[in-house]
Amino acid sequence: MLPNLLEYHWVEDVDDALILLSRSDIKTVPLAGGTYLLGQNDESIQAVVDLRDLGLAYISEDQHGIRIGSMTTLQSMAEAPLLKSFLGGLLAQAAQYSAPSPLIRNAATLGGTLALGAASQADLLTALAVVDAEVVLRSGQKTQVDLRGGTPERPGLALSGVTYKGKQERRIPCQRLLLERRPQELIIEVRIAPPGRGWGTALQRVGRSAIDTALVSAAALVEVEDGRYRTVRLALGGANMEPQRLLTIERHLEGQPVQDLRLLATAVQAGLADFRPPADFRASQGYRRVCGANLAYRVLEEAANIARWRDITSSEGRA
């Protein structure tokens, strides 16, 4: 609960939400699904802005790829036919895994999950890391404009220091969100570009039970062309862990033949040398390192097999 909450605002326009969130005299925070925020005993929060009526709950596709609004619930993502077919259902599967209960998934949102980062303990973050998702942020801004002009002989406009309200929108990679997001910026949507010709994805996790929070999760996206790795993306995440892209493994495999499993094992072993997951009451660092190595090998092998099959199929179709 929020013991010092004084104001509750229900807005229907993004600009109205930004005006409220930019106030400096009273600490105001956005309220999305509330599954995390309302469980905190934060005495500094005095006002919340409910985002439910901003029209940001959608999943759509255009020529640039998939667009998912920030107020889209995890349950909607798990059930959406568009996401079940996009990238082999990677995002739909990750959303399903990200909360054990449909009650939570029906409230928790994509934007709230991104804003929390590792605190959300969501497998969706690991999946988003390998699809190079971009987050669209919007902020309100005030701009000073000096409209003085001319000379004493030829005077110009007598307006100076005029302030007008505008808005600014920018896109940043999903993995840099927590580092680069500015105060009072609102997450609007996530955009994901479509993959290339021969692609495959995989998501696997280790938990104390099938519905428990993942101790370690691994996601991979592989593109294959002419029997060789064209693009490799691999990320490891889990409880209280920011997803980590394993760039050493990615670079080691790109350009190499897909069928060489010994090469794959060597790349995984070498690339995980610097993997230092946190230890907590759930699992030790050593246990997570061993699980991470096994999961990395398995998701890369699975994704590569799917990508290789797609590459062969598309090559036969062109012949």
Beta strands, then each sheet from edge to edge (+ up, - down):
strand 1: 7-10
strand 2: 28-31
strand 3: 47-50
strand 4: 59-62
strand 5: 65-69
strand 6: 134-145
strand 7: 162-173
strand 8: 186-192
strand 9: 199-207
strand 10: 214-225
strand 11: 228-238
strand 12: 241-245
sheet 1: 1+ 3+ 2+
sheet 2: 4+ 5- 8+ 6- 7+
sheet 3: 9+ 10- 11+ 12-
end
